[in-house]
Amino acid sequence: MTATTTTTRKVLLSGSRPTGRQHLGNYVGALAQWLELQDECECFFMIADWHALTNAYNDTSALPENIKNQVMDWLAVGLDPKKATIFVQSAVKEHAELALLLGMFTPLGLAERCTSWKDLVIEQGIEEMRTYGFLGYPVLQSADILIYRAEIVPVGKDQVEHIEKAVDIAEKVNSRYGEVFTIPKWRLSKSPVLLGNDGRKMSKSWNNTIQLSDSSDAMWEKMRVMVTDPARVRKTDPGDPEKCSVWAYHKVFTPAARHEEIVANCTSAGWGCMQCKKVLFEAVDGHFAPARERRADLEARPDAWKEIIFEGNRAARARARETMTVVREKLHLYQSNGWD
């Protein structure tokens, strides 16, 4: 069962591309906020599989498994289909219809001003990214938002420009055809940056992530090799927590009551880095123990996630069709009214 349409809470749309199993960066950057927001808003959480094709169109064979694992990870950490609608983008064809229509109103210059397009295609000259789909993905993203009449879109700073484009396009349509679309507003995520266990940006492609579905043993093996303060060569050398990626994790997962203790033992060399990592591991492992139990339960019922997505897709379709009825009417497009 999925959330039903309500007028008492603000509508929120968010999602992510199914590119592999979810990791701690995904949790801190999005999922932790979603868990709070599902109690505050009418939430639509989208598996953005069409968006996954923008830079991975050459091989889509992993998509089915990635979709499954992403849904399983979301459910395991606590996203509740009774509170929010969880759905797959490509199961709602109205996204594509609205993206086509919005493209008619989108100046080419607006699309070309996209930071990722300028970076990858113009500056780096990556020819395989010079595609209509990549150039136009902000338009598809605008359709994703506007079709659910979303009032709130939680984003990181690097995504604000895309919401601004959705606003520009929606206002252009509204100025010509009346109140067609709800104008969305972004909500900046207040998430700290967690580096990968090798000290670089956390990335699945670099294999430096700690996954939400990792066992306790796998999680510890990844944490024990985490990069710490490079100036701390010997155990007796004092450290600087602000130069240590482990400290960034402590601030998120270790109880605040222990923070003073951790800093004191680092700066005085009272602890070696391995002991500090063990304290972190205990906190993270305990935090995700309930998620492991929920995932095990889901894995014991292989069709459970499919049933949830089926219901979510149906609810998302119903909402999208309501919007498209208004859009087609306002733009004077053909409507069959049941005749064909």
Buried (B, 14 or more C-beta within 10 A) or exposed (E): EBBEEEEEEBBBBBBBBBBBBBBBBBBBBBBBBBBEBBEEBBBBBBBBBBBBBBBBEEEEEBBEEBBBBBBBBBBBBBBBBEBBBBBBBBBBEBBBBBBEBBBEBBEEEBBEEBEBBEEBBEEEEEEEBEBEBBBBBBBBBBBBBBBBBBBBBBBBEEBEBBBBBBBBBBEBBBEEBEEBBBBBEBBEBEBEEBBBBBEEEBBBEEEBBBBBBBEBEEBBEBBEEBBBBEEBEEEEEEBBBEEBBBBBBBEBBBEEEEBEEBBEBBEEBEBBBEEBBBBBBEBBBEBBEEBBEBBEEBEEEEEBBEEBBBBBBBBBBBBBEBBBEBBBEBBEEEEEEEEE
